[in-house]
Amino acid sequence: MRIGELARRTGVSERSLRYYESRGLLSAERTAGGHREFPEAAVDRVVRIQELYAAGLHSDRIRHLLPCMRDQDGGPSARATPRLLADLTEERTRIDRLITDLHRTRDTLDEVIEAAGGE
């Protein structure tokens, strides 16, 4: 499929898809006319990339982690190495810390709201 269709099917801009390709997160074949042709699996790959970005990972980390993830279900692939699995565990720990910090911030905000007479 061409880049426009991939953008439409994933809700990701063509500009972002080009960026993913430039960072090694996504690959496409080129037609004789120079157009990008993405495989059907690119849809799942883009969804996975978006999820990882939403989790706060940067493109270098995502590029490093993608080889150990299956696009369809996000589970480990046969290519997952102990180092990549350790990296995933490290990212999960980082996300857990962020969640804890956000809960603490919300609790503090709730105290301020209550002290100010709000609900």
C-alpha positions in Angstrom: 0.0 0.0 0.0 1.1 3.5 -0.6 2.0 6.0 2.2 -1.4 7.8 1.9 -3.4 4.6 2.5 -1.1 3.7 5.4 -1.7 7.1 6.9 -5.4 6.8 6.5 -5.6 3.3 8.0 -3.5 4.2 11.0 -4.5 7.8 11.6 -0.8 8.8 11.5 0.4 11.6 9.2 2.5 10.9 6.1 5.1 13.1 7.6 5.3 10.9 10.7 5.5 7.8 8.6 8.4 9.3 6.7 10.1 10.1 10.0 9.5 6.5 11.2 11.1 5.2 8.0 14.1 7.6 8.4 14.6 6.4 12.0 14.6 2.7 11.0 11.3 2.0 12.6 9.4 1.2 9.4 10.5 0.1 6.0 9.0 0.2 2.5 10.0 -1.0 -0.9 10.3 1.6 -3.7 8.5 1.3 -7.0 10.2 2.1 -10.2 8.7 5.5 -10.0 10.2 6.0 -6.5 6.9 5.6 -4.6 6.9 3.9 -1.2 5.1 0.6 -1.0 4.4 -0.7 2.5 3.4 -4.3 3.3 0.1 -5.0 5.0 2.0 -5.7 8.2 3.0 -2.0 8.3 -0.4 -1.2 9.8 0.3 -3.3 12.9 3.9 -1.9 13.0 2.7 1.7 13.0 0.1 1.0 15.7 2.9 -0.6 17.9 5.2 2.4 17.3 2.4 4.8 18.3 1.8 2.8 21.5 5.5 2.9 22.4 5.7 6.6 21.7 2.6 7.1 24.0 4.5 5.1 26.7 7.2 7.8 26.6 9.9 5.9 24.6 12.0 7.8 22.1 12.7 6.6 18.6 16.2 5.2 19.3 14.7 3.0 22.1 11.8 2.0 20.0 14.1 0.9 17.2 16.1 -1.2 19.7 12.9 -2.8 21.1 10.9 -3.5 18.0 12.8 -6.6 16.9 11.7 -8.5 20.1 8.0 -7.7 19.6 5.4 -9.3 17.4 3.3 -6.5 15.8 0.0 -8.3 16.0 0.0 -9.0 19.8 3.1 -7.3 21.1 4.4 -10.5 22.6 8.0 -11.6 22.4 9.2 -12.9 19.1 11.7 -15.7 18.5 14.3 -12.9 17.9 14.0 -11.6 21.5 17.4 -11.6 23.1 18.0 -11.5 26.9 19.4 -7.9 26.4 16.3 -6.7 24.6 14.1 -8.4 27.3 16.1 -6.6 30.0 15.5 -3.3 28.1 11.8 -3.9 28.0 11.8 -4.7 31.8 13.8 -1.5 32.3 11.2 0.5 30.4 8.4 -1.0 32.4 10.1 0.0 35.6 10.6 3.5 34.3 6.9 3.7 33.4 5.9 2.4 36.8 8.0 5.2 38.4 6.2 7.7 36.2 2.8 6.3 37.3 3.8 6.6 40.9 4.9 10.1 40.4 1.7 11.1 38.7 -0.4 9.6 41.5 1.6 11.6 44.0 1.1 14.8 42.0 -2.6 14.1 41.6 -2.9 13.5 45.4 -1.1 16.8 46.1 -3.4 18.6 43.7 -6.4 17.0 45.4 -5.2 18.3 48.7 -4.8 21.8 47.3 -8.3 21.7 45.8 -9.8 20.6 49.1 -7.9 23.3 51.0 -9.1 25.9 48.6 -12.7 24.8 49.3 -13.3 22.9 46.0 -14.4 19.4 45.6 
